[in-house]
């Protein structure tokens, strides 16, 4: 009888231990999940701290410190859509980046320009984008006039193109930026002004930014004489400059042709002389012949096969468009989804933004609502984001309370870990003693 009671008691104790182990294991799972949540929050806090620290560093006097801060900001905006940070710190970030454009070195200006462009793409269309454009134009123009370093100039032009593209709600905004760009490569000189010819990379950058903005313009609003002047200049570039510039000029002409600008010149030139119409027809014939030659040009000295193939492909597509009206259709995979372009304007916009965003292109195409709207693209499966629910003040008090169930479970879990650790240590020391 006593033995049975003892056995029954032992069984009850074992069952109790199993329940306790089950409880501890369940508690361990809760703690593990909670720790994972806290680790995720810590990572998010670390990212915020990096941006906050970078923003603080933009106030530093040392240029190298500001440059590093701008590089960190660019990296953060490429990796994530920093909406929360922008919502809180928009005005400060814009102000400090514009200060860097006004007073910084060429490297700092280039970095700050890129940061401002990323800021515009992040906020999307709306009042903030308009504010970025209106506050940026003067500093950008002053920086363009202050020196001719290629990297700085290219970054400023790309920034101007992006902030105008996003924030330019009025035709006058876009036309102002187009004129700023055009004057860099084709200034109207006075009697005492000596023209300084920009380098080929700068000319190509100007034309790329100019064509990008041109995709948003209604060709009917511009003066026929201005159109004819632009087309004549671009035609001249097809003959004179190296392949990089030829390609940029060809893309700009493709946008102009798609807008029907030569036809509009002829239609709107009725108030001008017949010679104006004839000049337009002759110019079109000349360009058609140039494009045909460039689509089959043999490689010259110093030309790479890749550049030559790019030239051939572009001008064959333009030739087909001029002869048959067919635009090149492209398809690109974005996270398993297909992004397609069917017009020259879409293709020019896509290529420009892909170049500007660089490593951040895929992230922005997946998560940036502005780009979804521009390209009529919506990923079927958006990148999975771990969104942690914020604890209420009541939940925080419960978690911190020593009497809370979660805190008790956490204590049991840590005690168990401590006991296991002590047991392992005891076994380790015993083994060492036996070895001795």
N, C-alpha and C positions, 0 to 999 in steps of 0.2 A: 504493500500500500504506500509506504513511505517512498519506495523507489519509484513507483508510478507517479506520485505527486512531484517527485524531484525531476523525473523525465518531462512531465507536463510543464513544469516550471521552466525547464531548460528550453523546451520548444517555444513557449511563450516569449522567453527572452530572445531567442533567435529571431522569431517573427518581429519582435520589437526592433531588433537591430536592423533587419531588412527594411522595415518601414523608415527607420532613421536614415539608413543609407540612401533609400529612395528619395527621402526628403532632401538629404544633403545633395544628391545628384541633381534633383530638380532645382534646388537653390543654386547649385554651381552653374547650371544652364542659364538661370536668370542673371546671375552675376556676370557670366561670360558675355551674354547678350548686352548687358548694361555697359560692360567695359568696352565692347566693340562700338556701341553707340557713342560713348565718351571719346574713344579714340578717333572716330569719324569727325566728331565735333571739334576735337583738338586740331585735326588736319585742316578743317575749314577755318579755324581760328588762326592757325599758322599762316594760311594764305592771306587772310585779312591783315595779319600783322605785317607780312611782307609788303603789301600794298600801302598800308599806313606808314610804315617806316620809309618806303620809297618816296611817298608824298612829303614826308617831313624832310627827307634828304634834299629835296628840290630847293629848300631854303638855304642850304649850305653854300658857303662862299667858294669852296674848292670846285672847280669845273669837273674834275674827274669823278667826284662824288655824285654830282648831279647827273653825269653821263651814265654812271652805273645804275642810279635810281631810275632813269628813263628806260634803260634796257630791261630792268626788272618789271616795270609797268607794262612795257610792250609784251614781254613774255607772258605775264599774267593775263593780259587781254587776248592773247593768241590762244591760250589754253582753256579759258572759260569765258562765259558771258557774264561779266562782272556787274550785273544790274544793281545789286544791293549796294555795292561800293559806290557806283556812279550816282545812285539816287541820293546818297548821303554826302558825297564829296565832289559832285560835279563841278560846281563853281570854282572851288579851290584848285582842283586838278587842271581845269582849263586855264585859269589865271596863271598858274605856275608854269605850265607848258608854253604859254605865249610869252612869258617873261624869258624863258630859255631861248625862244626864237629871236627875241629882241636883243638879248645881251650875250648869248653864248658863242662858243667857238663853232666852226663849221660842223664838227662831229656832233656837238650838242644840238645844234639847229636841226640837223638831219634826224636825230633821234626824237626830238620834241615834235617835229613835223609829223613823223610817223605815228607818234602817240596821239596827236590831235585827230588824225584821220581815223584811227582805231576807235577813239572816243565817239566820233560822229557815227560810225557804223554800229557801235554798241547802243547808243541812245535811240537810233532809228529816226524816222521822219517825225517832225513835230517842233514844238517851241524850242526845245534844247538844241536841236540841229540847226535851226535858224539862228539861234544865239551864237553857236560855234562859228557859223559862216560869217556873220556880221562882225564879230570881234576878231576874226582871224585874218581877214583880207588885208588890212593895213599892215600888220606885222609881217605877213608873208611878202607883200610887195616891197616893203623896206628891206627885208633880208635878201630878196632877189636882186635889188639894186646895189647892195653893199659889197658884193663879191661874186666871182664867177666859178668857184670851185664846183666841179661836176656833181659830186655826191650830194652836196648841200642843195644845189639848184634842182636836181632831180627829185629829191625828197620834198622840197617845197612845192614843186609843180604837182606831184602826186597828191600831196595833202590838199592843195587848192582844188584839185579835180574831185577828190572824194567829198570834202565838206560842201562843195557846191552841188554835187550830185545828190547828196542826202538832204541838205538844208536849203537849196535854192528853189523856193516856191514861186518866185516871179521870173519871167523871161529876162528881165533886166539883170537879175543876179547872175544868171548863166552867161549872158552876153558880156558882162563885165569881166568875168573870169576868162572867157574865151579870148577877149581882147588882150588881157594881161599876158596870156600865153603866146598869142600870135606875135606880139611886139618883141618878144625875145628872139624869135627867129627871122622876123621880117619887119624890122623897125622902119617907121617913116622918118627919114633922116632930114635934118636941117642942113643949111649950107656949111655950118661949122662943126658938124658931127661926123666923126669917123667911125664907120661900122667895124665892129669886132665880131668876126664870124664865130659862132658857138661851135663846140666840138661835136663830132658825130653822135656820141651818146646823149648829149644834151638835146640836140635837134630831134633825135628819135624819141626821147622822153617827152618833149614838148608836143610832138605830133600825136603820140600815144594818148597823153592826157587830153589834148584838144579833141581827138576823135571820140574818146570816151564821153566827154561832155556833149559833143555834137549829137550823140544818139538821143539826147533829150530835147533837141531843138526842133521847132517847126520851121522848115526852110522858107516858107512863104513870108516869114516876118523879117527876113534879112534882105538888104539891098542887093539887087542883081550885080551891080558893079563890084561889091565886096566878094560875092561868090566867085565871080569870074577871076578876080585878083587872086583869091585863095587857090583856085583850081590851077591857074597858070603857074603859081609858085610850086605847087606839089608836082606838076608835070615836069618842071625844071629839075626837081630833086631826083626824079626817076632816071635822069641822064647823068647827073653830076656826082652823086654821093655814093659812099660805100653801101654794102648790102644791108646793114642794119637800118640805115636811114631809108633806103629804098622800100624796105618792107613796111616801115612805119608810114611812109607816104602812101603806099599802096592801100593799106588798111583805111587810112583817112579818106582816100578817094572812093573806096568801096562804100563807105557810109554815105558820102556825098551822092554817089550814083543811086544808092538805094532810096535816098530821100527825093530822088528825081530832080536834083538841083539844076542840071543842065537844061532840062525841059522848062523848069520854072524861070530860068534866066531868059529863055526865048519867049516865054509867055508874058513875062513882066517887062520885057524890053521893048514892047510895042510903043512905049512912049519915047524910046530912044531911036537912034538911027538904024537903018537896015544893016549897016556895017557891024553893029553890035551883035545882031542875030547871026550874021555870017561868021563873025569871029568865034562865037560859041560853037557853031557847027564844025569849024576847022579845028578848034581845040579838042572837041570830042573825038574827031577822027585821028588827031595826033596821039592822044592818050591811048586810044584803042590799039594803035600800032606799037606804041611803047610797051604796053602790057603784053601784047603777043610776043614781042622780042624777049622780054624778061621771063616769060613762062618757059622759054626754051634756050636761055642763054647758057653758053658753055662756061665752065669754071675758069676763072683767071688766076693769076699768080697770087698766092697767099690766101685764097679762099678755101674754106673748109667745106667738106661734103655736106655736113649738117645744115650749114647756112644756105648753101646752094639749093638743097632739097626744100628747105623752108620757103625760099624765094619762088622756086618752080611751083610748089603746091599752091601758094597764095595767089600768084598771078594767073595760074590756070583756072582757079576758082573765080577770080574776078572776070577773066575773059569769058568763061561760060555764062556768068551772070549778065554781062553786057550783051552777049550774043543771043542768049535764050531766056534770060530772066530767072534762072535757077540759082537760089542761094545755097551755099554749102550747109548741109545738115550735120550736126555733131551730136555725140552722145558720150556722157561721162558717168562713171559709177561713183556714187556718194554713199558709202556705207551700205552697199547692196542695192541701193535705189538708183534709177537712171535719171540723170539731168540732161535734157535735150535742148538744143538751140536750132532754130529754123530760119533765122534772119541774120544779116550782117551785124545789125545793132546788138542783138543778144550775144553774138560771138565776141564782139569787141568788148562789151561790158564784162562778160565772163572772164576773158583773158586778162583784162586790166585788174579786176578784183582778185583773181587768182594770184597774179604777180604781186599785188600790194599786200595781201594777207599772208602770203608765203606759207609758213608752217601752220598758221591758224586757219587756212582756207577750209579744210574739211570740217573742223569744229564749227565754224561760222555757218557753213552750208547746212549743217545738221540742226543747229539750234538758233540761228539768227532769223527772226521773223521778217526783218526787212529784206533779206536776201531771198527768203521764200516767196515774198510778194513780187520782187523784181523778176525772178525767173519762173514764177508760177510753179514752184517746186515744193512739195511737202513730203518729207521722208515718211515712209510707211511705219518704220520702226525707229522712233527717235532713240538716241543714246540713253541708256538707263541711268537715271540719276538717283542717288540715295538721298532722299529728303527726310531728314529726321524731324519728328514732331517735337516742338518745343514744350518743355515741362511748364505747367502752371505754377504759380507761387505756392499753392496748396500742395502740389506734388513735390516741389522742392523741399518744403518743410517736412513732408512725410518721409522723403528719402534721407534727409539729414537727421531726423529724429532717431535716438537710440532705441526707441520702442517700435519702430516701423518693421513690418514683416520683411521688407527687402534688406534693411540694415541687419536684422537678426540673421537672415540667410547669408548675408555677406560675411558676418562674424563667424558663423559655423563653417563656411567654406574656407576662410582664412585659417581658422583653428585646425581644420582637417589637413590643410596644406602644411601647416607648421608641424603637426604631429608626424605626417608622412616624411617630411624633410628631416626631422630629428631621428626617425627610425632609420632612414637611409644613411644618415651620418653615423649612427651607432653601429650599423652593419659594416660600414666602410672602415671605421676605426678598429672594430673587432677583427676584421679580415687582416688589417695591417699588423695588429698585435700578434695574430697567429702566424703571419708570415715571418715576423721577427723571431 
